[in-house]
Amino acid sequence: MTDAAATLEQILDDRYSCRGFTSQPVPEETIDRILQMAQRTASWCNSQAWQVELVSGQATSGFAAHLTEYVLNNGMRSDLPAPERYDGVYGERRRDSGYGLYTALGIERSDKEARLTQMLENYRFFGAPHVAVITSDAGLGTYGAVDCGGYVATFLAAASSLGVATCAQAALALYSDGVREHLGIGEDRMIVCGISFGYADPEHPANAFRAGRADLTDVVRRHG
């Protein structure tokens, strides 16, 4: 059991949000293994709310071109309510994360053109050869979305255990209509997020950035 815990700790320590991928595709058997592991995610009443739209190969390029054009010509509309605000420590963490990434990329705060270009990389999936769009049954509401969050976390860890890099992207859900239009997703499904995945480009400067984590004293209140 100790060895299993150490292995899990290592997987969680190694995982990060990759923002620069090579074009090398992930073998189908590896993708299937990731999906099989992710399918073991616990869910409310075992509803297994998630469904996955898996995009690979030339379809990824077509999806990226569609979304990039859509984002440049349409306003945001998310199936899930976006955060109303980032108060206090949440705003600090958000700013620190953004500052760390843009510093790694050498992008100045005043360089609006470079910041726009980098923002659009979200919709090009940072060059990843695969993207999984995660949806939930609209009738399951908040609980379905929470279950999908668990699925995403398991997917990320499973991929990392197999040497596959990932980036979970709420950015895709901000343009739900564009995603739905291209992939033919019905109104009965909520777009929760995307997961871009493939193999990390070790030379890409964005991949040198690592987001920090709060201390346990900041997030845990102990009773008894």
Backbone as CSV, one residue per row, in Angstrom:
resi,resn,N_x,N_y,N_z,CA_x,CA_y,CA_z,C_x,C_y,C_z
1,MET,0.830,-1.208,0.000,0.000,0.000,0.000,0.863,1.255,0.000
2,THR,1.975,1.197,0.746,2.872,2.347,0.787,3.416,2.643,-0.599
3,ASP,3.793,1.597,-1.333,4.320,1.791,-2.680,3.273,2.410,-3.596
4,ALA,2.028,1.999,-3.459,0.950,2.560,-4.272,0.769,4.043,-3.972
5,ALA,0.830,4.408,-2.700,0.680,5.811,-2.324,1.824,6.644,-2.882
6,ALA,3.035,6.111,-2.824,4.200,6.826,-3.355,4.076,7.024,-4.858
7,THR,3.573,6.005,-5.534,3.380,6.113,-6.983,2.359,7.194,-7.320
8,LEU,1.251,7.213,-6.577,0.230,8.226,-6.820,0.775,9.626,-6.539
9,GLU,1.521,9.764,-5.439,2.127,11.060,-5.130,3.030,11.529,-6.265
10,GLN,3.818,10.612,-6.820,4.718,10.959,-7.913,3.951,11.402,-9.155
11,ILE,2.863,10.688,-9.464,2.029,11.047,-10.617,1.451,12.445,-10.440
12,LEU,0.935,12.729,-9.241,0.331,14.035,-8.981,1.385,15.142,-8.983
13,ASP,2.581,14.839,-8.488,3.662,15.829,-8.493,4.138,16.128,-9.912
14,ASP,4.173,15.113,-10.759,4.703,15.273,-12.116,3.721,15.978,-13.047
15,ARG,2.430,15.833,-12.788,1.438,16.388,-13.701,1.437,17.912,-13.667
16,TYR,1.272,18.518,-14.815,1.146,19.974,-14.918,0.313,20.279,-16.164
17,SER,-0.106,21.511,-16.307,-0.881,21.912,-17.484,0.079,22.225,-18.621
18,CYS,0.125,21.339,-19.585,1.024,21.487,-20.724,0.438,22.507,-21.695
19,ARG,1.253,23.461,-22.122,0.790,24.479,-23.076,1.705,24.559,-24.293
20,GLY,2.303,23.425,-24.605,3.116,23.327,-25.808,3.320,21.855,-26.118
21,PHE,2.662,21.359,-27.157,2.697,19.938,-27.501,3.473,19.703,-28.795
22,THR,3.994,18.509,-28.955,4.512,18.083,-30.243,3.325,17.579,-31.075
23,SER,3.571,17.326,-32.349,2.506,16.824,-33.222,2.372,15.302,-33.162
24,GLN,3.239,14.634,-32.395,3.211,13.171,-32.326,1.899,12.677,-31.725
25,PRO,1.144,11.836,-32.430,-0.120,11.338,-31.888,0.101,10.299,-30.797
26,VAL,-0.863,10.199,-29.911,-0.852,9.171,-28.867,-1.448,7.901,-29.460
27,PRO,-0.797,6.743,-29.283,-1.352,5.499,-29.829,-2.763,5.235,-29.315
28,GLU,-3.577,4.632,-30.177,-4.967,4.360,-29.822,-5.080,3.510,-28.559
29,GLU,-4.186,2.534,-28.415,-4.273,1.672,-27.237,-3.985,2.445,-25.951
30,THR,-3.128,3.467,-26.041,-2.849,4.303,-24.869,-4.050,5.171,-24.543
31,ILE,-4.659,5.745,-25.572,-5.867,6.555,-25.355,-6.959,5.707,-24.721
32,ASP,-7.155,4.510,-25.234,-8.189,3.632,-24.674,-7.901,3.292,-23.216
33,ARG,-6.634,3.126,-22.889,-6.283,2.798,-21.504,-6.587,3.991,-20.584
34,ILE,-6.304,5.198,-21.055,-6.637,6.393,-20.281,-8.142,6.468,-20.050
35,LEU,-8.901,6.245,-21.120,-10.361,6.318,-21.020,-10.921,5.242,-20.096
36,GLN,-10.333,4.060,-20.139,-10.785,2.981,-19.258,-10.521,3.332,-17.798
37,MET,-9.358,3.909,-17.510,-9.064,4.312,-16.130,-9.988,5.440,-15.683
38,ALA,-10.206,6.412,-16.557,-11.067,7.545,-16.202,-12.506,7.098,-15.950
39,GLN,-12.918,6.031,-16.629,-14.282,5.546,-16.492,-14.571,5.008,-15.089
40,ARG,-13.536,4.773,-14.305,-13.713,4.290,-12.937,-14.017,5.408,-11.946
41,THR,-14.117,6.624,-12.423,-14.394,7.770,-11.555,-15.701,7.577,-10.789
42,ALA,-15.680,7.911,-9.506,-16.905,7.876,-8.699,-17.852,8.982,-9.148
43,SER,-19.169,8.738,-9.038,-20.148,9.752,-9.417,-21.395,9.620,-8.548
44,TRP,-22.150,10.724,-8.477,-23.366,10.796,-7.681,-24.373,9.755,-8.173
45,CYS,-24.794,8.850,-7.298,-25.730,7.770,-7.632,-25.247,6.929,-8.808
46,ASN,-23.930,6.912,-9.017,-23.327,6.193,-10.136,-23.928,6.616,-11.482
47,SER,-24.295,7.901,-11.582,-24.933,8.397,-12.809,-23.962,8.443,-13.987
48,GLN,-22.652,8.604,-13.680,-21.632,8.687,-14.741,-22.078,9.700,-15.800
49,ALA,-22.217,10.929,-15.351,-22.819,11.999,-16.151,-22.037,12.338,-17.416
50,TRP,-20.759,12.042,-17.415,-19.876,12.485,-18.499,-20.096,11.722,-19.804
51,GLN,-19.904,12.457,-20.890,-19.698,11.872,-22.211,-18.513,12.601,-22.823
52,VAL,-17.791,11.900,-23.690,-16.554,12.444,-24.247,-16.662,12.523,-25.760
53,GLU,-16.398,13.714,-26.295,-16.246,13.893,-27.742,-14.740,13.901,-28.010
54,LEU,-14.225,12.826,-28.598,-12.792,12.672,-28.794,-12.421,13.099,-30.212
55,VAL,-11.553,14.084,-30.326,-11.162,14.639,-31.620,-9.674,14.372,-31.834
56,SER,-9.326,13.779,-32.973,-7.936,13.414,-33.260,-7.617,13.651,-34.728
57,GLY,-6.309,13.652,-35.028,-5.854,13.733,-36.408,-6.231,15.042,-37.081
58,GLN,-6.594,14.953,-38.369,-6.949,16.153,-39.118,-8.188,16.832,-38.554
59,ALA,-9.038,16.061,-37.896,-10.232,16.646,-37.279,-9.855,17.670,-36.210
60,THR,-8.714,17.466,-35.544,-8.261,18.424,-34.525,-7.939,19.757,-35.168
61,SER,-7.251,19.729,-36.298,-6.910,20.968,-37.000,-8.159,21.696,-37.454
62,GLY,-9.134,20.951,-37.971,-10.378,21.571,-38.403,-11.148,22.191,-37.256
63,PHE,-11.162,21.502,-36.131,-11.836,22.015,-34.934,-11.150,23.285,-34.446
64,ALA,-9.814,23.278,-34.432,-9.050,24.450,-33.991,-9.322,25.657,-34.888
65,ALA,-9.352,25.439,-36.198,-9.614,26.537,-37.130,-11.014,27.103,-36.914
66,HIS,-11.985,26.214,-36.727,-13.361,26.656,-36.491,-13.466,27.466,-35.204
67,LEU,-12.898,26.942,-34.116,-13.026,27.622,-32.828,-12.305,28.970,-32.821
68,THR,-11.122,29.016,-33.418,-10.377,30.278,-33.452,-11.184,31.354,-34.166
69,GLU,-11.748,31.012,-35.317,-12.573,31.974,-36.054,-13.814,32.345,-35.244
70,TYR,-14.406,31.355,-34.593,-15.612,31.604,-33.805,-15.325,32.584,-32.670
71,VAL,-14.226,32.365,-31.958,-13.869,33.210,-30.816,-13.612,34.651,-31.258
72,LEU,-12.996,34.814,-32.426,-12.686,36.157,-32.914,-13.920,36.915,-33.395
73,ASN,-15.021,36.189,-33.639,-16.187,36.833,-34.236,-17.466,36.719,-33.414
74,ASN,-17.366,36.118,-32.216,-18.561,35.924,-31.400,-18.262,36.196,-29.930
75,GLY,-19.311,36.533,-29.196,-19.163,36.751,-27.766,-19.187,35.448,-26.994
76,MET,-18.794,35.524,-25.727,-18.794,34.345,-24.864,-20.217,33.942,-24.493
77,ARG,-20.437,32.630,-24.419,-21.658,32.098,-23.818,-21.357,30.698,-23.329
78,SER,-21.442,30.543,-22.015,-21.126,29.271,-21.386,-22.396,28.581,-20.922
79,ASP,-22.432,27.250,-21.059,-23.572,26.495,-20.541,-23.607,26.533,-19.017
80,LEU,-22.441,26.616,-18.404,-22.332,26.690,-16.948,-22.064,28.136,-16.547
81,PRO,-22.629,28.599,-15.439,-22.377,29.976,-15.012,-20.885,30.205,-14.771
82,ALA,-20.362,31.279,-15.342,-18.959,31.632,-15.115,-18.807,32.224,-13.717
83,PRO,-17.595,32.199,-13.138,-17.399,32.816,-11.824,-17.829,34.285,-11.839
84,GLU,-18.535,34.702,-10.797,-18.975,36.093,-10.706,-17.802,37.019,-10.439
85,ARG,-16.836,36.545,-9.659,-15.677,37.363,-9.303,-14.632,36.452,-8.661
86,TYR,-13.421,36.960,-8.567,-12.332,36.267,-7.875,-11.887,37.179,-6.732
87,ASP,-12.482,36.989,-5.558,-12.176,37.846,-4.417,-10.971,37.319,-3.644
88,GLY,-10.277,38.227,-2.966,-9.235,37.863,-2.016,-8.180,36.922,-2.565
89,VAL,-7.971,35.821,-1.845,-6.910,34.889,-2.190,-7.143,34.252,-3.556
90,TYR,-8.404,34.133,-3.971,-8.697,33.524,-5.277,-8.203,34.426,-6.406
91,GLY,-8.389,35.722,-6.226,-7.858,36.668,-7.195,-6.334,36.670,-7.214
92,GLU,-5.742,36.547,-6.022,-4.282,36.512,-5.932,-3.721,35.294,-6.657
93,ARG,-4.329,34.146,-6.436,-3.854,32.924,-7.095,-4.008,33.030,-8.608
94,ARG,-5.134,33.602,-9.042,-5.369,33.764,-10.472,-4.316,34.681,-11.092
95,ARG,-4.040,35.800,-10.430,-3.032,36.734,-10.941,-1.650,36.102,-10.948
96,ASP,-1.306,35.399,-9.875,0.012,34.767,-9.790,0.201,33.738,-10.902
97,SER,-0.860,32.979,-11.177,-0.787,31.968,-12.226,-0.577,32.618,-13.594
98,GLY,-1.380,33.648,-13.869,-1.245,34.344,-15.148,0.105,35.010,-15.296
99,TYR,0.577,35.650,-14.215,1.875,36.327,-14.261,3.002,35.320,-14.501
100,GLY,2.939,34.175,-13.811,3.979,33.168,-13.963,4.040,32.624,-15.378
101,LEU,2.867,32.371,-15.970,2.842,31.841,-17.338,3.391,32.859,-18.326
102,TYR,2.909,34.102,-18.247,3.343,35.105,-19.216,4.805,35.482,-19.027
103,THR,5.287,35.392,-17.801,6.715,35.619,-17.568,7.544,34.535,-18.241
104,ALA,7.101,33.281,-18.106,7.809,32.167,-18.750,7.841,32.340,-20.264
105,LEU,6.784,32.934,-20.809,6.687,33.141,-22.254,7.363,34.432,-22.711
106,GLY,7.782,35.263,-21.753,8.422,36.523,-22.108,7.457,37.549,-22.663
107,ILE,6.190,37.492,-22.243,5.173,38.416,-22.740,4.923,39.491,-21.689
108,GLU,5.126,40.738,-22.072,4.905,41.858,-21.167,3.410,42.139,-21.020
109,ARG,3.051,42.659,-19.875,1.641,42.987,-19.604,1.095,43.971,-20.631
110,SER,1.950,44.876,-21.104,1.531,45.917,-22.038,1.428,45.433,-23.481
111,ASP,1.913,44.235,-23.771,1.933,43.725,-25.145,0.602,43.032,-25.448
112,LYS,-0.391,43.821,-25.824,-1.740,43.293,-26.026,-1.810,42.312,-27.192
113,GLU,-1.034,42.571,-28.228,-1.072,41.678,-29.394,-0.541,40.292,-29.033
114,ALA,0.570,40.256,-28.299,1.143,38.968,-27.900,0.224,38.241,-26.929
115,ARG,-0.449,38.982,-26.067,-1.366,38.365,-25.108,-2.580,37.774,-25.830
116,LEU,-3.071,38.484,-26.860,-4.183,37.956,-27.650,-3.767,36.686,-28.379
117,THR,-2.570,36.699,-28.959,-2.071,35.522,-29.673,-1.983,34.327,-28.744
118,GLN,-1.480,34.560,-27.526,-1.360,33.468,-26.565,-2.735,32.988,-26.100
119,MET,-3.673,33.918,-25.908,-5.025,33.530,-25.518,-5.659,32.613,-26.567
120,LEU,-5.424,32.927,-27.834,-5.998,32.123,-28.906,-5.389,30.732,-28.988
121,GLU,-4.208,30.548,-28.384,-3.608,29.210,-28.352,-4.517,28.214,-27.630
122,ASN,-5.364,28.717,-26.714,-6.343,27.845,-26.058,-7.214,27.142,-27.085
123,TYR,-7.558,27.872,-28.135,-8.509,27.361,-29.122,-7.805,26.640,-30.280
124,ARG,-6.485,26.623,-30.190,-5.686,25.779,-31.087,-5.145,24.584,-30.307
125,PHE,-5.601,24.480,-29.064,-5.273,23.363,-28.182,-3.766,23.264,-27.933
126,PHE,-3.084,24.411,-28.000,-1.647,24.484,-27.749,-0.864,23.509,-28.631
127,GLY,-1.426,23.217,-29.803,-0.754,22.325,-30.743,-0.940,20.850,-30.474
128,ALA,-1.805,20.497,-29.518,-2.013,19.084,-29.181,-2.680,18.345,-30.341
129,PRO,-2.319,17.085,-30.550,-2.944,16.309,-31.625,-4.316,15.759,-31.269
130,HIS,-4.680,15.829,-29.994,-5.968,15.292,-29.545,-6.636,16.274,-28.586
131,VAL,-7.960,16.312,-28.624,-8.710,17.062,-27.613,-9.969,16.272,-27.280
132,ALA,-10.242,16.167,-25.991,-11.469,15.516,-25.510,-12.382,16.594,-24.948
133,VAL,-13.576,16.711,-25.497,-14.559,17.654,-24.974,-15.487,16.882,-24.036
134,ILE,-15.576,17.347,-22.791,-16.353,16.667,-21.759,-17.701,17.357,-21.613
135,THR,-18.768,16.580,-21.732,-20.114,17.133,-21.572,-20.860,16.379,-20.476
136,SER,-21.893,17.035,-19.945,-22.744,16.430,-18.918,-24.195,16.542,-19.348
137,ASP,-25.014,15.628,-18.871,-26.446,15.695,-19.131,-27.007,16.951,-18.476
138,ALA,-27.694,17.767,-19.252,-28.203,19.038,-18.737,-29.153,18.847,-17.565
139,GLY,-29.904,17.753,-17.566,-30.865,17.510,-16.502,-30.241,17.212,-15.156
140,LEU,-28.950,16.855,-15.141,-28.282,16.531,-13.882,-27.710,17.767,-13.185
141,GLY,-27.745,18.895,-13.868,-27.364,20.163,-13.253,-25.986,20.176,-12.623
142,THR,-25.935,20.800,-11.436,-24.658,20.988,-10.748,-23.972,19.669,-10.428
143,TYR,-24.748,18.672,-10.012,-24.144,17.404,-9.625,-23.487,16.714,-10.825
144,GLY,-24.099,16.831,-11.986,-23.494,16.270,-13.181,-22.175,16.947,-13.503
145,ALA,-22.137,18.279,-13.352,-20.906,19.020,-13.614,-19.811,18.639,-12.613
146,VAL,-20.198,18.471,-11.345,-19.232,18.045,-10.326,-18.667,16.663,-10.665
147,ASP,-19.546,15.741,-11.069,-19.086,14.411,-11.475,-18.095,14.505,-12.632
148,CYS,-18.356,15.392,-13.574,-17.447,15.561,-14.704,-16.095,16.113,-14.241
149,GLY,-16.114,16.961,-13.207,-14.847,17.446,-12.651,-14.015,16.308,-12.107
150,GLY,-14.691,15.365,-11.426,-13.977,14.181,-10.945,-13.412,13.364,-12.091
151,TYR,-14.199,13.241,-13.165,-13.748,12.494,-14.341,-12.504,13.143,-14.940
152,VAL,-12.527,14.461,-15.042,-11.382,15.180,-15.610,-10.128,14.942,-14.776
153,ALA,-10.251,15.032,-13.449,-9.102,14.817,-12.574,-8.523,13.415,-12.747
154,THR,-9.400,12.412,-12.853,-8.924,11.044,-13.056,-8.264,10.891,-14.413
155,PHE,-8.846,11.507,-15.448,-8.273,11.470,-16.798,-6.863,12.053,-16.791
156,LEU,-6.684,13.205,-16.131,-5.373,13.857,-16.104,-4.335,12.970,-15.423
157,ALA,-4.700,12.384,-14.293,-3.767,11.523,-13.569,-3.455,10.263,-14.368
158,ALA,-4.476,9.677,-14.992,-4.276,8.471,-15.796,-3.326,8.754,-16.954
159,ALA,-3.544,9.872,-17.630,-2.679,10.237,-18.750,-1.243,10.444,-18.281
160,SER,-1.082,11.151,-17.167,0.259,11.407,-16.637,0.972,10.109,-16.302
161,SER,0.231,9.126,-15.780,0.842,7.844,-15.417,1.382,7.107,-16.634
162,LEU,0.881,7.464,-17.821,1.303,6.821,-19.059,2.217,7.717,-19.893
163,GLY,2.681,8.807,-19.293,3.616,9.685,-19.981,2.970,10.622,-20.985
164,VAL,1.652,10.803,-20.868,0.914,11.677,-21.786,0.630,13.000,-21.096
165,ALA,0.958,14.099,-21.754,0.752,15.433,-21.193,-0.665,15.909,-21.470
166,THR,-1.182,16.755,-20.584,-2.564,17.218,-20.689,-2.694,18.686,-20.323
167,CYS,-3.795,19.265,-20.766,-4.185,20.595,-20.285,-5.704,20.646,-20.247
168,ALA,-6.262,20.728,-19.053,-7.716,20.886,-18.912,-8.071,22.329,-19.240
169,GLN,-9.090,22.525,-20.086,-9.367,23.862,-20.606,-10.834,24.262,-20.426
170,ALA,-11.078,25.057,-19.401,-12.405,25.646,-19.240,-12.668,26.666,-20.341
171,ALA,-11.595,27.153,-20.975,-11.739,28.162,-22.032,-12.669,27.698,-23.140
172,LEU,-12.661,26.406,-23.432,-13.522,25.910,-24.509,-14.992,26.065,-24.146
173,ALA,-15.303,25.890,-22.871,-16.698,25.983,-22.423,-17.221,27.413,-22.466
174,LEU,-16.333,28.393,-22.521,-16.764,29.787,-22.598,-17.401,30.110,-23.946
175,TYR,-17.175,29.254,-24.917,-17.773,29.410,-26.248,-18.522,28.119,-26.595
176,SER,-19.450,27.781,-25.715,-20.170,26.513,-25.841,-20.875,26.365,-27.185
177,ASP,-21.451,27.451,-27.691,-22.191,27.360,-28.943,-21.267,26.989,-30.100
178,GLY,-20.041,27.531,-30.091,-19.088,27.216,-31.140,-18.663,25.759,-31.099
179,VAL,-18.472,25.239,-29.893,-18.114,23.827,-29.717,-19.271,22.940,-30.164
180,ARG,-20.468,23.279,-29.702,-21.662,22.486,-30.010,-21.922,22.468,-31.519
181,GLU,-21.786,23.613,-32.153,-22.041,23.743,-33.591,-21.109,22.840,-34.391
182,HIS,-19.830,22.828,-34.052,-18.860,22.071,-34.846,-18.964,20.572,-34.619
183,LEU,-19.216,20.173,-33.374,-19.215,18.744,-33.042,-20.609,18.121,-33.068
184,GLY,-21.626,18.932,-33.316,-22.982,18.392,-33.390,-23.491,17.868,-32.057
185,ILE,-23.213,18.621,-30.989,-23.645,18.228,-29.638,-25.024,18.816,-29.372
186,GLY,-25.944,18.011,-28.893,-27.314,18.441,-28.661,-27.454,19.371,-27.472
187,GLU,-28.569,20.077,-27.427,-28.851,21.006,-26.326,-29.074,20.273,-25.008
188,ASP,-29.254,18.959,-25.061,-29.443,18.187,-23.837,-28.129,17.921,-23.107
189,ARG,-27.021,18.347,-23.708,-25.709,18.185,-23.081,-25.118,19.551,-22.749
190,MET,-24.504,19.676,-21.571,-23.771,20.890,-21.196,-22.286,20.689,-21.520
191,ILE,-21.681,21.701,-22.145,-20.239,21.672,-22.384,-19.548,22.043,-21.074
192,VAL,-18.772,21.118,-20.516,-18.113,21.362,-19.228,-16.702,21.910,-19.425
193,CYS,-15.908,21.256,-20.259,-14.545,21.701,-20.514,-13.940,20.849,-21.622
194,GLY,-12.731,21.166,-21.986,-11.973,20.330,-22.903,-10.706,19.851,-22.220
195,ILE,-10.113,18.799,-22.751,-8.797,18.340,-22.304,-7.940,18.148,-23.548
196,SER,-6.965,19.016,-23.734,-6.002,18.833,-24.813,-4.938,17.865,-24.320
197,PHE,-4.523,16.927,-25.184,-3.516,15.981,-24.723,-2.655,15.464,-25.871
198,GLY,-1.469,15.035,-25.492,-0.474,14.543,-26.448,0.855,14.411,-25.728
199,TYR,1.933,14.733,-26.409,3.263,14.666,-25.800,3.847,16.073,-25.704
200,ALA,4.401,16.378,-24.542,4.914,17.721,-24.275,6.132,18.040,-25.125
201,ASP,6.188,19.274,-25.585,7.378,19.796,-26.253,8.300,20.327,-25.171
202,PRO,9.420,19.648,-24.896,10.275,20.067,-23.784,10.957,21.415,-24.022
203,GLU,10.988,21.870,-25.260,11.637,23.137,-25.583,10.690,24.329,-25.499
204,HIS,9.390,24.058,-25.344,8.435,25.161,-25.314,8.530,25.886,-23.967
205,PRO,8.721,27.213,-23.985,8.928,27.939,-22.717,7.755,27.861,-21.750
206,ALA,6.539,27.706,-22.266,5.374,27.630,-21.371,5.448,26.419,-20.463
207,ASN,6.139,25.379,-20.908,6.184,24.146,-20.125,7.186,24.204,-18.976
208,ALA,7.871,25.333,-18.839,8.748,25.530,-17.684,7.961,26.065,-16.488
209,PHE,6.748,26.532,-16.745,5.943,27.122,-15.672,5.199,26.056,-14.888
210,ARG,5.186,26.212,-13.573,4.419,25.347,-12.689,3.601,26.208,-11.733
211,ALA,2.304,25.958,-11.670,1.445,26.693,-10.736,1.662,26.178,-9.324
212,GLY,1.590,27.080,-8.354,1.785,26.694,-6.962,0.519,26.088,-6.366
213,ARG,0.643,25.543,-5.181,-0.493,24.986,-4.446,-0.509,25.562,-3.031
214,ALA,-1.696,25.830,-2.527,-1.852,26.382,-1.183,-1.435,25.362,-0.131
215,ASP,-0.991,25.863,1.017,-0.688,24.992,2.151,-1.981,24.420,2.728
216,LEU,-1.864,23.274,3.369,-3.041,22.666,3.985,-3.699,23.588,4.996
217,THR,-2.902,24.390,5.690,-3.463,25.301,6.702,-4.385,26.334,6.075
218,ASP,-4.221,26.575,4.763,-5.061,27.561,4.066,-6.387,26.971,3.584
219,VAL,-6.461,25.645,3.518,-7.658,25.054,2.891,-8.381,24.033,3.770
220,VAL,-7.787,23.663,4.904,-8.384,22.626,5.741,-8.719,23.193,7.127
221,ARG,-9.976,23.028,7.544,-10.383,23.351,8.915,-10.648,22.039,9.632
222,ARG,-9.952,21.808,10.712,-10.063,20.533,11.426,-11.011,20.684,12.613
223,HIS,-11.880,19.710,12.771,-12.834,19.690,13.875,-12.666,18.373,14.642
224,GLY,-12.511,18.459,15.946,-12.400,17.252,16.747,-10.984,16.746,16.853
